[in-house]
Amino acid sequence: MQGEDPFDQGAGGILRQPKAVWATAGASVVAFMGIGLVDPILPSIAKGLEATPSQVSLLFTSYFLITAVAMLVTGFVSSRIGGRKTLLTGLALVVVFAALSGTSSSVAELVGFRAGWGLGNALFVSTALAVIVGAAAGGSSAAILLYESALGLGMACGPLLGALLGDASWRYPFFGTAALMAIGFICITAFLKEQPKPARKTSLLDPIKALGHGGLASVATSAFFYNYAFFTILAFTPFVLNMTPYKSGAVFFAWGLLLAVFSVLVAPRLQKRFGSLKVLGASLVLLAVDLVILGYGNHTAAIVCTIVSGAFIGMNNTVYTELALGVSDAPRPVASAGYNFVRWFAAAAAPYLAPKIEEWSDIHIPFVVAAIAAVVGAVVVWIRRTALTHEAEELEPEHATEDGVTVFAN
């Protein structure tokens, strides 16, 4: 975003933020930890509950399917009860359902509890971005990078926590997440004041209507195919690697570190030099190549490619977030809800389809399908590049306030 330097440690630098922003970002770290938490313990869960890989993968499917549908509800709820109460409601649901997940006696129970967890996470995560952007000092560049930092750190630490606690029992990571989210609940309660409610309440159909904008629809469509590739790696690779929780956790911790570094440090610099669309297109193609090598290489190559994929995923996450929030004139919470509504369906489909595709063919084909999905995402960006010209980094740096959230002025 021209005119803003998020790394400037003046009053609006990324590290100089109000306590409310840090409290929300800290809770966001734990929320994102919940996504990768089960990665290193998927084989252990399958063994402990006598389930197949495709059955265990439903943990992701139920979580993200509910998350996708809930995106239509988050704006409706937050515009009526306020961002703070929405965050606390989401946190409370995660605490309850994460704890219940640890008590599961069957895959069906665990899948059901993960669905409730997904509802809580949707309420929290979608609102957290709007709260951070609205409360942050120094404009949206620092706010979005802080949010992406929380995402990267959470995705890195989730598998590590899952490995450390899951080595004793696959149940412990769920109890650990519930405890951490309870701490997040206390921090939000203590430090975040209620923000002004928007002048106009959001309807359930507003996110769908927002997708009528060609640019936002293009970003969401491209992100749908990208997310299929992303979550094939996240949900299916642990079964391919077939490692102990500690080793699998170490692999995905390294993966998450690359995701964080490339999301926060590398992507903004590449965007500034080459432009968002070129960076996104190239990163998607490189991710596709990485997936093919992961699928056909030996065990060592699979480990290396899993870790390296974090770099491409980190860059993609940052660019997609900025495009989704800046490409249309819809209020940020509405644009975010519409965008996430579309892309999370792919996150729900990939964990279920990848093991099924392996059953129907062989272990290589799920990665080929994921690679094709990544390429399709890049093709959508290229074909729709004209509709994406009003991207976030090209908008004017002046800001206005719309519906209680800081937005760029066109």
KEKE-3310 file (N, C-alpha, C; in steps of 0.2 Angstrom, whole numbers, plus 5000, padded with zeros to 4 digits):
npx = (5004:5004:5013:5012:5022:5023:5033:5039:5044:5037:5024:5014:5019:5021:5024:5020:5007:4990:4985:4973:4973:4984:4980:4969:4976:4984:4975:4971:4982:4981:4969:4971:4981:4973:4969:4980:4983:4979:4986:4999:4994:4985:4987:4988:4975:4967:4972:4969:4955:4951:4949:4948:4959:4952:4940:4945:4950:4938:4938:4943:4935:4921:4924:4928:4918:4907:4913:4913:4899:4896:4901:4892:4885:4892:4895:4881:4879:4889:4887:4876:4877:4890:4908:4916:4908:4905:4918:4920:4910:4913:4925:4921:4914:4923:4932:4923:4919:4932:4937:4927:4930:4941:4936:4930:4923:4922:4924:4914:4908:4919:4920:4908:4910:4921:4914:4906:4917:4922:4911:4913:4926:4924:4916:4925:4937:4934:4929:4940:4949:4943:4942:4955:4960:4952:4955:4969:4984:4991:4986:4980:4990:4999:4990:4985:4996:5000:4989:4992:5004:5000:4992:5002:5011:5002:4999:5011:5014:5004:5005:5016:5012:5002:5010:5019:5010:5002:5010:5009:4995:4982:4972:4976:4980:4968:4963:4973:4972:4959:4962:4971:4963:4954:4962:4964:4951:4950:4959:4954:4942:4948:4956:4950:4939:4922:4919:4912:4896:4891:4884:4874:4865:4871:4865:4860:4862:4871:4885:4884:4879:4889:4898:4894:4902:4914:4928:4930:4923:4932:4944:4939:4936:4948:4955:4947:4952:4965:4965:4961:4972:4981:4975:4975:4989:4989:4980:4982:4995:5001:4997:5004:5018:5019:5024:5031:5022:5030:5040:5033:5026:5038:5041:5030:5030:5042:5037:5027:5034:5041:5030:5025:5036:5037:5025:5024:5037:5043:5033:5027:5038:5041:5029:5029:5039:5036:5022:5006:4998:5007:5016:5007:5002:5014:5018:5008:5010:5022:5019:5011:5021:5029:5020:5018:5031:5032:5022:5027:5041:5054:5053:5061:5061:5048:5046:5054:5048:5035:5039:5044:5033:5027:5032:5027:5013:5012:5015:5004:4993:4995:4993:4981:4972:4974:4970:4956:4951:4953:4949:4936:4921:4914:4910:4923:4921:4910:4915:4925:4918:4911:4921:4928:4917:4916:4930:4932:4925:4932:4942:4935:4932:4944:4952:4943:4942:4955:4960:4950:4952:4965:4961:4954:4963:4980:4993:4999:4991:4982:4990:4993:4980:4979:4989:4985:4973:4980:4986:4975:4970:4979:4977:4965:4968:4976:4967:4957:4963:4961:4950:4955:4963:4961:4968:4972:4985:4986:4977:4972:4982:4975:4963:4946:4932:4921:4906:4911:4924:4941:4944:4950:4951:4943)
npy = (4994:5010:5023:5020:5013:4998:4993:5004:5010:5020:5030:5023:5010:4992:4986:4995:4996:4997:4990:4983:4979:4970:4960:4955:4950:4941:4931:4928:4921:4909:4904:4901:4892:4881:4876:4869:4861:4847:4841:4834:4823:4816:4803:4796:4799:4792:4779:4778:4779:4770:4772:4776:4785:4793:4795:4801:4813:4820:4828:4840:4843:4845:4855:4866:4867:4871:4883:4890:4892:4899:4911:4919:4923:4930:4944:4948:4945:4952:4966:4968:4965:4970:4971:4966:4958:4948:4943:4937:4928:4919:4915:4909:4898:4891:4887:4878:4868:4863:4858:4848:4840:4834:4824:4815:4799:4793:4794:4800:4808:4817:4823:4830:4839:4846:4853:4862:4869:4875:4884:4893:4897:4904:4915:4921:4923:4930:4942:4946:4951:4962:4970:4972:4979:4990:4995:4997:5006:5018:5014:5002:4994:4990:4984:4973:4965:4962:4954:4944:4940:4934:4924:4916:4913:4906:4895:4889:4886:4878:4864:4861:4862:4852:4841:4840:4839:4829:4818:4811:4809:4809:4816:4827:4839:4845:4849:4857:4868:4873:4878:4888:4896:4900:4909:4918:4923:4930:4940:4947:4952:4960:4970:4974:4987:4990:4992:5005:5002:4998:5010:5005:4990:4973:4962:4945:4942:4951:4948:4939:4947:4956:4948:4950:4959:4960:4960:4955:4943:4937:4936:4928:4916:4912:4910:4899:4888:4889:4886:4873:4867:4871:4865:4852:4849:4852:4843:4830:4827:4823:4809:4804:4806:4799:4799:4800:4809:4819:4821:4824:4835:4843:4845:4852:4863:4869:4872:4881:4891:4896:4900:4911:4920:4922:4928:4939:4946:4944:4944:4957:4965:4959:4962:4976:4977:4970:4969:4964:4955:4948:4942:4934:4925:4919:4913:4904:4895:4890:4884:4873:4866:4862:4854:4843:4837:4834:4824:4814:4812:4805:4800:4809:4820:4823:4828:4839:4847:4848:4857:4868:4872:4880:4893:4898:4897:4906:4919:4919:4919:4932:4941:4937:4941:4955:4958:4954:4962:4975:4976:4979:4990:4986:4986:4982:4971:4964:4961:4953:4942:4937:4933:4924:4915:4908:4903:4894:4883:4875:4872:4863:4853:4847:4840:4829:4824:4821:4809:4800:4801:4795:4782:4778:4779:4781:4785:4796:4804:4813:4824:4828:4832:4843:4851:4854:4862:4873:4879:4882:4892:4901:4904:4910:4922:4927:4928:4936:4948:4961:4965:4965:4976:4986:4984:4981:4987:4997:5007:5023:5030:5038:5037:5032:5031:5017:5010:5008:5002:5004:5009:5010:5024:5027)
npz = (5000:4995:5002:5015:5027:5035:5043:5049:5064:5070:5077:5071:5068:5066:5078:5087:5094:5101:5117:5116:5102:5103:5112:5105:5093:5099:5104:5092:5087:5094:5090:5076:5079:5081:5069:5063:5073:5074:5065:5067:5075:5068:5063:5075:5081:5072:5075:5088:5089:5080:5066:5049:5037:5029:5036:5048:5042:5041:5052:5048:5037:5043:5052:5043:5034:5042:5046:5034:5030:5042:5039:5033:5043:5053:5051:5051:5065:5072:5068:5076:5089:5092:5090:5100:5109:5100:5097:5110:5111:5101:5106:5118:5113:5106:5117:5124:5114:5110:5122:5123:5112:5116:5124:5117:5111:5099:5082:5075:5086:5088:5076:5076:5087:5082:5072:5080:5085:5074:5071:5082:5079:5067:5070:5078:5071:5059:5064:5071:5062:5057:5069:5073:5062:5063:5076:5076:5076:5064:5051:5039:5033:5043:5051:5044:5041:5054:5058:5048:5053:5066:5060:5054:5065:5073:5064:5064:5077:5081:5076:5083:5096:5096:5094:5105:5116:5111:5110:5122:5123:5111:5115:5123:5116:5113:5125:5129:5120:5123:5135:5132:5124:5133:5141:5131:5131:5143:5141:5131:5137:5146:5140:5128:5123:5119:5102:5091:5085:5068:5057:5049:5049:5045:5033:5031:5018:5013:5011:5000:4990:4989:4982:4970:4964:4952:4954:4967:4967:4958:4965:4976:4969:4963:4975:4980:4973:4976:4990:4990:4986:4996:5008:5005:5007:5021:5027:5021:5019:5032:5033:5023:5026:5037:5051:5068:5081:5086:5076:5065:5070:5070:5057:5052:5060:5055:5043:5046:5051:5039:5032:5040:5040:5026:5023:5031:5030:5017:5007:5006:5002:4989:4983:4982:4973:4962:4960:4966:4958:4949:4959:4966:4955:4951:4963:4965:4954:4957:4969:4963:4956:4967:4974:4965:4965:4978:4978:4970:4974:4984:5002:5009:5000:5000:5013:5013:5003:5008:5019:5012:5005:5013:5012:4999:5002:5013:5006:4997:5006:5011:5000:4995:5005:5006:4993:4993:5003:4998:4984:4981:4983:4994:5012:5023:5033:5026:5013:5017:5023:5012:5003:5011:5013:5001:4999:5010:5008:4999:5008:5016:5007:5002:5012:5014:5001:4996:5003:4998:4984:4984:4988:4977:4966:4967:4978:4973:4965:4972:4975:4962:4958:4967:4963:4950:4954:4960:4949:4941:4950:4947:4934:4934:4940:4930:4919:4924:4927:4924:4931:4943:4945:4953:4966:4983:4986:4976:4979:4986:4999:5009:5022:5026:5036:5037:5041:5054:5052:5047:5031:5014:5004:4989)
capx = (5000:5008:5012:5012:5027:5021:5039:5041:5042:5035:5017:5009:5023:5018:5025:5018:5000:4986:4984:4967:4976:4989:4976:4965:4981:4986:4970:4971:4987:4978:4963:4975:4984:4968:4969:4985:4984:4978:4991:5004:4991:4980:4988:4986:4968:4965:4973:4965:4948:4950:4946:4952:4962:4946:4936:4948:4950:4932:4939:4944:4929:4916:4926:4928:4911:4903:4916:4911:4892:4895:4904:4886:4881:4897:4893:4875:4879:4893:4884:4870:4880:4896:4914:4919:4904:4906:4924:4920:4905:4917:4930:4918:4912:4929:4934:4918:4920:4939:4937:4923:4934:4946:4932:4927:4924:4921:4926:4907:4908:4925:4919:4903:4913:4925:4910:4905:4923:4922:4907:4916:4932:4922:4914:4931:4943:4932:4928:4946:4952:4940:4943:4962:4960:4948:4959:4976:4987:4995:4983:4978:4995:5002:4985:4984:5003:5000:4985:4995:5009:4996:4991:5008:5013:4998:5000:5018:5014:4999:5008:5021:5009:4999:5016:5021:5005:4999:5014:5006:4989:4979:4967:4978:4980:4962:4962:4977:4969:4953:4965:4974:4958:4951:4966:4962:4944:4951:4963:4950:4938:4951:4959:4947:4933:4917:4919:4906:4892:4890:4878:4869:4866:4873:4860:4863:4863:4876:4891:4883:4878:4896:4902:4892:4908:4918:4935:4929:4921:4938:4948:4936:4936:4955:4956:4944:4956:4971:4963:4960:4979:4983:4972:4978:4995:4989:4976:4983:5002:5003:4997:5009:5024:5018:5030:5029:5019:5036:5044:5028:5026:5044:5040:5025:5033:5046:5032:5023:5039:5042:5023:5025:5042:5036:5019:5025:5043:5045:5028:5026:5043:5040:5023:5031:5044:5033:5015:5003:4996:5013:5018:5002:5002:5021:5018:5003:5013:5028:5016:5009:5027:5031:5015:5020:5037:5030:5018:5031:5047:5054:5051:5065:5059:5041:5047:5057:5043:5030:5041:5045:5026:5025:5034:5022:5007:5013:5014:4998:4989:4995:4991:4974:4969:4974:4965:4949:4949:4953:4947:4929:4919:4910:4913:4928:4918:4906:4919:4929:4913:4909:4927:4929:4912:4918:4936:4932:4922:4938:4946:4931:4932:4951:4953:4939:4943:4961:4961:4946:4956:4970:4958:4951:4969:4985:4995:5002:4986:4979:4994:4992:4974:4980:4993:4980:4969:4984:4987:4968:4969:4984:4974:4959:4971:4978:4961:4953:4968:4958:4945:4959:4968:4960:4970:4974:4991:4985:4972:4975:4983:4970:4958:4940:4929:4915:4903:4915:4930:4945:4944:4954:4946:4944)
capy = (5000:5015:5029:5017:5008:4995:4992:5010:5009:5026:5029:5018:5004:4986:4984:5000:4995:4997:4983:4979:4975:4964:4955:4952:4947:4935:4926:4925:4916:4903:4902:4898:4886:4876:4873:4864:4857:4840:4838:4828:4818:4813:4795:4794:4799:4786:4773:4778:4779:4764:4775:4776:4792:4798:4797:4806:4819:4824:4833:4846:4845:4848:4862:4871:4867:4875:4889:4893:4894:4904:4917:4923:4925:4934:4951:4949:4945:4958:4972:4969:4965:4973:4966:4963:4953:4943:4939:4934:4923:4914:4912:4904:4892:4887:4884:4873:4863:4861:4853:4842:4836:4829:4819:4810:4792:4790:4799:4804:4813:4821:4827:4834:4844:4850:4858:4867:4873:4879:4890:4898:4900:4908:4921:4925:4925:4935:4948:4949:4955:4969:4973:4974:4984:4996:4998:4997:5013:5018:5012:4995:4990:4987:4979:4967:4962:4960:4948:4938:4937:4930:4918:4912:4910:4901:4889:4886:4883:4873:4857:4860:4860:4846:4836:4840:4836:4823:4812:4807:4806:4813:4820:4833:4845:4848:4852:4863:4873:4875:4882:4894:4901:4903:4914:4924:4926:4934:4946:4952:4955:4965:4975:4977:4990:4989:4997:5008:4998:5001:5014:5000:4983:4969:4957:4938:4941:4956:4945:4936:4952:4958:4944:4952:4963:4956:4959:4951:4936:4934:4934:4922:4910:4910:4908:4893:4883:4889:4883:4866:4864:4872:4860:4845:4848:4852:4837:4824:4825:4819:4802:4802:4806:4793:4800:4801:4816:4824:4822:4827:4842:4847:4847:4857:4869:4873:4874:4887:4897:4899:4903:4917:4924:4925:4931:4946:4950:4943:4946:4965:4968:4957:4966:4982:4977:4967:4970:4959:4950:4944:4938:4929:4921:4915:4909:4898:4890:4887:4879:4868:4862:4859:4848:4837:4834:4831:4818:4809:4811:4800:4802:4815:4825:4825:4832:4846:4850:4851:4863:4873:4875:4886:4900:4900:4898:4913:4924:4919:4922:4940:4944:4936:4945:4962:4959:4953:4968:4981:4976:4981:4995:4984:4987:4976:4964:4961:4958:4947:4937:4934:4930:4918:4910:4904:4899:4889:4877:4871:4869:4858:4848:4844:4835:4823:4821:4818:4802:4796:4800:4790:4775:4777:4778:4779:4790:4802:4808:4818:4829:4830:4836:4849:4855:4857:4867:4879:4881:4885:4898:4906:4906:4914:4928:4930:4930:4942:4953:4968:4966:4965:4981:4991:4980:4985:4991:5003:5012:5029:5029:5041:5032:5034:5026:5015:5004:5007:4999:5008:5007:5014:5029:5026)
capz = (5000:4994:5006:5021:5029:5041:5047:5052:5071:5073:5081:5068:5066:5067:5085:5092:5094:5108:5121:5113:5096:5105:5115:5099:5089:5103:5104:5085:5086:5097:5085:5070:5081:5081:5062:5062:5079:5074:5060:5069:5079:5064:5063:5082:5082:5068:5078:5095:5088:5075:5060:5042:5036:5026:5042:5052:5038:5042:5057:5044:5033:5047:5054:5038:5031:5046:5046:5027:5031:5047:5037:5031:5050:5057:5050:5054:5072:5075:5067:5080:5096:5092:5088:5106:5111:5095:5098:5116:5110:5097:5110:5122:5109:5105:5123:5125:5109:5110:5128:5122:5107:5120:5128:5112:5111:5093:5076:5074:5091:5087:5070:5078:5091:5078:5069:5084:5086:5068:5072:5086:5076:5062:5074:5081:5066:5054:5067:5074:5057:5057:5075:5072:5057:5066:5082:5075:5074:5058:5045:5038:5031:5049:5054:5040:5043:5061:5057:5045:5058:5070:5057:5053:5071:5075:5060:5066:5084:5082:5075:5088:5102:5095:5094:5112:5120:5108:5111:5128:5121:5106:5118:5127:5112:5113:5131:5129:5116:5127:5141:5129:5122:5139:5143:5126:5133:5148:5139:5127:5141:5150:5136:5122:5124:5114:5097:5089:5080:5062:5056:5045:5051:5040:5032:5030:5011:5010:5008:4994:4986:4988:4977:4963:4961:4948:4957:4973:4964:4955:4971:4979:4965:4963:4982:4981:4970:4980:4996:4989:4986:5003:5013:5003:5010:5028:5030:5018:5020:5038:5032:5018:5029:5042:5056:5075:5082:5087:5069:5060:5072:5068:5050:5051:5063:5050:5037:5048:5051:5033:5031:5044:5037:5019:5024:5034:5028:5010:5002:5005:4998:4982:4980:4981:4967:4956:4960:4969:4954:4947:4964:4967:4950:4951:4969:4964:4949:4960:4973:4960:4955:4973:4975:4960:4968:4985:4977:4967:4976:4990:5008:5010:4996:5003:5019:5011:4999:5013:5022:5007:5003:5018:5009:4994:5006:5016:5001:4994:5011:5012:4994:4994:5010:5004:4987:4996:5007:4994:4977:4980:4987:5000:5018:5024:5035:5021:5008:5020:5024:5005:5001:5015:5012:4995:4999:5015:5005:4996:5014:5018:5002:5001:5017:5012:4994:4995:5004:4993:4978:4984:4988:4970:4962:4971:4983:4969:4962:4976:4974:4955:4958:4971:4959:4945:4957:4961:4942:4940:4953:4944:4927:4936:4942:4924:4915:4927:4929:4923:4936:4949:4944:4959:4971:4989:4986:4972:4982:4989:5006:5013:5024:5028:5041:5034:5045:5060:5051:5043:5024:5009:5000:4982)
cpx = (5004:5007:5013:5018:5026:5027:5042:5039:5040:5028:5013:5013:5019:5018:5022:5010:4996:4986:4978:4969:4980:4985:4972:4970:4983:4981:4969:4976:4984:4973:4966:4978:4979:4967:4974:4987:4984:4982:4995:5001:4986:4981:4986:4979:4965:4966:4969:4958:4946:4946:4951:4954:4956:4941:4939:4949:4944:4932:4940:4938:4923:4918:4926:4921:4907:4906:4913:4904:4892:4898:4898:4883:4886:4895:4886:4875:4883:4890:4878:4872:4886:4902:4916:4915:4904:4912:4923:4915:4909:4922:4927:4916:4918:4932:4929:4919:4927:4939:4933:4926:4938:4942:4929:4928:4923:4923:4920:4907:4913:4923:4913:4905:4917:4920:4908:4911:4923:4917:4910:4922:4930:4920:4920:4935:4940:4931:4935:4950:4950:4941:4951:4963:4957:4952:4966:4978:4991:4992:4983:4984:4998:4997:4985:4991:5003:4995:4988:5001:5006:4994:4997:5011:5009:4998:5006:5017:5009:5001:5013:5018:5005:5004:5018:5016:5002:5004:5012:5000:4986:4974:4969:4979:4974:4961:4967:4975:4963:4956:4967:4968:4954:4955:4965:4956:4946:4955:4959:4945:4941:4954:4955:4940:4929:4918:4913:4903:4891:4884:4872:4870:4867:4868:4864:4865:4869:4882:4890:4882:4885:4900:4899:4897:4912:4925:4935:4928:4927:4942:4946:4937:4943:4957:4953:4949:4963:4970:4963:4968:4982:4981:4973:4984:4994:4985:4979:4990:5004:5002:5002:5016:5024:5024:5027:5026:5025:5039:5039:5027:5032:5043:5035:5026:5037:5042:5029:5028:5040:5035:5023:5030:5040:5029:5020:5031:5044:5039:5027:5032:5043:5034:5025:5035:5040:5026:5012:5001:5001:5015:5013:5002:5008:5021:5013:5006:5018:5025:5014:5015:5029:5026:5017:5026:5036:5026:5022:5038:5048:5052:5055:5062:5052:5042:5049:5052:5037:5032:5042:5038:5024:5027:5029:5015:5007:5012:5007:4993:4989:4992:4983:4970:4969:4969:4958:4947:4949:4951:4940:4927:4915:4914:4918:4925:4914:4910:4923:4924:4912:4915:4928:4923:4914:4924:4936:4929:4927:4942:4942:4932:4939:4952:4949:4941:4950:4962:4956:4949:4961:4967:4956:4957:4975:4988:4997:4996:4983:4983:4994:4986:4975:4984:4989:4976:4973:4985:4980:4967:4973:4980:4968:4962:4973:4972:4957:4957:4965:4954:4949:4964:4967:4961:4972:4980:4991:4980:4975:4976:4979:4965:4951:4937:4922:4912:4908:4922:4934:4945:4948:4949:4948:4945)
cpy = (5006:5021:5026:5012:5004:4993:4998:5010:5016:5025:5024:5011:4998:4984:4989:5000:4995:4990:4979:4976:4969:4959:4951:4948:4940:4930:4923:4920:4909:4900:4899:4892:4880:4872:4868:4860:4850:4837:4832:4822:4814:4805:4793:4794:4793:4780:4772:4777:4773:4767:4775:4784:4796:4799:4802:4813:4823:4829:4840:4848:4848:4855:4867:4872:4872:4882:4893:4896:4899:4911:4922:4926:4930:4941:4953:4950:4951:4965:4974:4969:4968:4968:4963:4957:4947:4939:4935:4927:4917:4911:4907:4897:4887:4883:4877:4867:4860:4856:4847:4837:4831:4824:4814:4803:4788:4796:4803:4810:4819:4826:4832:4840:4849:4855:4863:4872:4877:4885:4895:4901:4905:4915:4925:4928:4931:4942:4951:4953:4962:4973:4976:4979:4991:4999:4999:5005:5012:5015:5004:4991:4986:4982:4973:4962:4959:4954:4942:4935:4932:4923:4913:4909:4905:4894:4885:4883:4878:4866:4856:4858:4854:4840:4835:4837:4829:4817:4808:4804:4811:4818:4827:4839:4849:4852:4858:4869:4876:4880:4888:4899:4904:4909:4920:4927:4931:4941:4950:4955:4961:4971:4978:4980:4989:4994:4999:5003:5001:5004:5009:4993:4978:4964:4951:4938:4946:4953:4942:4941:4955:4954:4946:4957:4959:4955:4954:4944:4933:4931:4928:4916:4907:4907:4901:4887:4883:4885:4876:4863:4865:4866:4853:4844:4848:4846:4831:4822:4821:4811:4799:4801:4801:4793:4800:4808:4821:4826:4826:4834:4846:4850:4853:4864:4873:4876:4881:4893:4900:4903:4910:4922:4927:4929:4939:4950:4950:4946:4953:4967:4965:4961:4973:4983:4975:4968:4964:4953:4945:4940:4933:4923:4916:4911:4903:4893:4887:4882:4873:4863:4858:4853:4842:4834:4831:4824:4812:4808:4806:4803:4809:4821:4827:4829:4839:4850:4852:4857:4869:4876:4880:4893:4902:4901:4905:4919:4924:4921:4929:4943:4943:4940:4952:4963:4959:4959:4975:4981:4979:4987:4993:4985:4981:4970:4961:4958:4952:4941:4933:4930:4923:4912:4905:4900:4893:4883:4872:4868:4863:4852:4844:4839:4828:4820:4818:4811:4797:4795:4795:4783:4773:4776:4776:4785:4797:4807:4813:4825:4832:4835:4843:4854:4858:4863:4873:4882:4885:4892:4903:4909:4911:4921:4931:4932:4936:4947:4960:4970:4967:4971:4986:4987:4984:4989:4997:5008:5017:5027:5033:5036:5036:5029:5024:5009:5003:5004:5004:5005:5012:5018:5028:5033)
cpz = (5000:4999:5014:5022:5035:5046:5050:5059:5074:5077:5078:5066:5069:5075:5090:5091:5101:5111:5118:5107:5098:5108:5109:5095:5093:5103:5097:5084:5089:5093:5079:5072:5080:5074:5061:5068:5078:5068:5062:5073:5074:5064:5070:5083:5078:5072:5085:5094:5082:5069:5054:5041:5033:5031:5046:5049:5039:5047:5054:5040:5037:5050:5049:5034:5035:5046:5039:5028:5036:5045:5035:5038:5054:5057:5053:5062:5075:5074:5072:5088:5097:5092:5095:5109:5106:5096:5104:5115:5106:5101:5115:5119:5108:5111:5125:5121:5109:5116:5126:5117:5111:5124:5123:5112:5105:5088:5075:5079:5090:5081:5072:5082:5087:5074:5073:5085:5080:5068:5076:5083:5071:5065:5076:5076:5061:5058:5070:5069:5057:5063:5075:5067:5060:5072:5081:5074:5068:5052:5044:5036:5037:5052:5051:5041:5050:5061:5054:5049:5063:5067:5056:5059:5074:5071:5062:5072:5085:5081:5081:5095:5102:5096:5102:5116:5117:5108:5117:5126:5116:5109:5121:5123:5112:5119:5132:5125:5120:5132:5138:5127:5128:5142:5138:5128:5138:5146:5135:5131:5145:5146:5130:5124:5118:5109:5095:5084:5074:5061:5053:5047:5045:5039:5031:5022:5008:5008:5002:4989:4984:4983:4970:4960:4958:4951:4963:4971:4961:4960:4974:4975:4964:4970:4983:4979:4974:4987:4996:4989:4993:5008:5011:5007:5018:5031:5027:5019:5026:5037:5027:5021:5034:5047:5063:5076:5083:5080:5065:5063:5070:5061:5049:5055:5059:5045:5040:5049:5045:5031:5034:5041:5030:5019:5026:5031:5020:5005:5001:5001:4990:4979:4978:4974:4961:4955:4963:4964:4951:4953:4966:4961:4950:4957:4968:4959:4953:4966:4970:4958:4961:4975:4971:4963:4974:4983:4974:4969:4982:4996:5010:5006:4998:5009:5017:5007:5003:5017:5018:5005:5007:5015:5004:4997:5009:5012:4998:4999:5011:5006:4993:4999:5008:4998:4989:4999:5003:4987:4976:4984:4993:5006:5020:5027:5031:5016:5011:5021:5017:5003:5005:5015:5006:4996:5004:5013:5002:5002:5017:5014:5002:5006:5016:5006:4993:4997:5000:4987:4978:4984:4980:4965:4965:4975:4979:4967:4966:4976:4967:4955:4961:4967:4953:4948:4958:4954:4940:4943:4950:4937:4929:4937:4935:4920:4918:4930:4929:4928:4943:4949:4950:4965:4977:4989:4981:4974:4985:4996:5011:5016:5026:5033:5038:5039:5051:5059:5046:5036:5020:5006:4993:4979)
residu = (MET:GLN:GLY:GLU:ASP:PRO:PHE:ASP:GLN:GLY:ALA:GLY:GLY:ILE:LEU:ARG:GLN:PRO:LYS:ALA:VAL:TRP:ALA:THR:ALA:GLY:ALA:SER:VAL:VAL:ALA:PHE:MET:GLY:ILE:GLY:LEU:VAL:ASP:PRO:ILE:LEU:PRO:SER:ILE:ALA:LYS:GLY:LEU:GLU:ALA:THR:PRO:SER:GLN:VAL:SER:LEU:LEU:PHE:THR:SER:TYR:PHE:LEU:ILE:THR:ALA:VAL:ALA:MET:LEU:VAL:THR:GLY:PHE:VAL:SER:SER:ARG:ILE:GLY:GLY:ARG:LYS:THR:LEU:LEU:THR:GLY:LEU:ALA:LEU:VAL:VAL:VAL:PHE:ALA:ALA:LEU:SER:GLY:THR:SER:SER:SER:VAL:ALA:GLU:LEU:VAL:GLY:PHE:ARG:ALA:GLY:TRP:GLY:LEU:GLY:ASN:ALA:LEU:PHE:VAL:SER:THR:ALA:LEU:ALA:VAL:ILE:VAL:GLY:ALA:ALA:ALA:GLY:GLY:SER:SER:ALA:ALA:ILE:LEU:LEU:TYR:GLU:SER:ALA:LEU:GLY:LEU:GLY:MET:ALA:CYS:GLY:PRO:LEU:LEU:GLY:ALA:LEU:LEU:GLY:ASP:ALA:SER:TRP:ARG:TYR:PRO:PHE:PHE:GLY:THR:ALA:ALA:LEU:MET:ALA:ILE:GLY:PHE:ILE:CYS:ILE:THR:ALA:PHE:LEU:LYS:GLU:GLN:PRO:LYS:PRO:ALA:ARG:LYS:THR:SER:LEU:LEU:ASP:PRO:ILE:LYS:ALA:LEU:GLY:HIS:GLY:GLY:LEU:ALA:SER:VAL:ALA:THR:SER:ALA:PHE:PHE:TYR:ASN:TYR:ALA:PHE:PHE:THR:ILE:LEU:ALA:PHE:THR:PRO:PHE:VAL:LEU:ASN:MET:THR:PRO:TYR:LYS:SER:GLY:ALA:VAL:PHE:PHE:ALA:TRP:GLY:LEU:LEU:LEU:ALA:VAL:PHE:SER:VAL:LEU:VAL:ALA:PRO:ARG:LEU:GLN:LYS:ARG:PHE:GLY:SER:LEU:LYS:VAL:LEU:GLY:ALA:SER:LEU:VAL:LEU:LEU:ALA:VAL:ASP:LEU:VAL:ILE:LEU:GLY:TYR:GLY:ASN:HIS:THR:ALA:ALA:ILE:VAL:CYS:THR:ILE:VAL:SER:GLY:ALA:PHE:ILE:GLY:MET:ASN:ASN:THR:VAL:TYR:THR:GLU:LEU:ALA:LEU:GLY:VAL:SER:ASP:ALA:PRO:ARG:PRO:VAL:ALA:SER:ALA:GLY:TYR:ASN:PHE:VAL:ARG:TRP:PHE:ALA:ALA:ALA:ALA:ALA:PRO:TYR:LEU:ALA:PRO:LYS:ILE:GLU:GLU:TRP:SER:ASP:ILE:HIS:ILE:PRO:PHE:VAL:VAL:ALA:ALA:ILE:ALA:ALA:VAL:VAL:GLY:ALA:VAL:VAL:VAL:TRP:ILE:ARG:ARG:THR:ALA:LEU:THR:HIS:GLU:ALA:GLU:GLU:LEU:GLU:PRO:GLU:HIS:ALA:THR:GLU:ASP:GLY:VAL:THR:VAL:PHE:ALA:ASN)
# end
